[in-house]
């Protein structure tokens, strides 16, 4: 029997965000926006959902006069991603 995939990570954009964050220490909002090709509004909503699940942490500050948002994956986010990949592999290689 197949295990259920994490619905939070099963979203294409949220999975892309987590996939990017797992490879870096932290990433600026503009980097995530550029790599995912998401709109600012959609990206904001999705990173907030990941933050609420404690999969990522968000740090807001200013760079000069401009707002700066940085995201980093948490231990819980790493574990969730690894579990997601493990379950997905079971679907591929039953």
N, C-alpha and C positions, 0 to 999 in steps of 0.2 A: 504494500500500500504506500502511496506517495504521501509525504508530509506536505502540509500547506506552506506556501511561500508567504513570507512576511508581506502583508498588503501595503505597509508603509514603503517598503523598498521596491515593491512591484510596479510602482509608477516610474515611467521612463525617465522623467526629469530628476526625481529624487534618487533613483539608482545612479544616474549620471553624476549627480553632486557627490554622493558617497564614494563612488568609484574614483573621482578626482581627488577627494580629500584623503582617501586612504594612501595615496602616493606622495602626499606633501605634508609638511608640519602644519601649515595653515595656508589659507588662500583668501585673497581679497575678493569682494563681491564682483568687481569688474572682471577678474580672471574667470570666475565661475560663469558669469554672463557671457563672456566671449567664447569660452569652450563649449558651453551648452547651447548657445544661440537662443537662449530663452529671453523673454521680455523682462524688464526690471520688476514689474508687478508680479508676474508668475514666479520668478525666481525668489522674490521676497516671501511669497506665500509658502513656497515649498521648503525653503530653509527654516522658516518658522515652524512648520510641521515637524521637521527633523529635530529642531531644538526642543520642542515640547515633548518629544519622545526621548530626549536626552541622548540622541544619536550624534549630535554636533553641539558645539558651543559657539556662541556668537559674541564678538567683541566689537563694540561701536566706539569710535573716537573721531578725532578730526586730524586731517593732514592739511595744515595751514587753515584755510577757511572752509575747506570741503569735508563733508562727512566721509568717514572711512569705516567700512564694515569688513571684519575678518572672520572667517569660519575655520573651525578645526574639528576633526572627528574625535569623539570621546571613546573611552574603552568600551562602553556599551555599544556604540556605533560600529566599532571594529568587530566585536563579537557578533552583532546582528548581520553584518555584511558577510562574515566568514560562514555563518550558519546558512544564509541565503544562497551563497555560492555552493555550499556542500549539498543542500537540498536540490538545487538546480542540476548539479552533476548527477544526482540520482535519477532525475527525469531523462537526462541525456543517455546515461548508461544504466538502464534498469537491470 
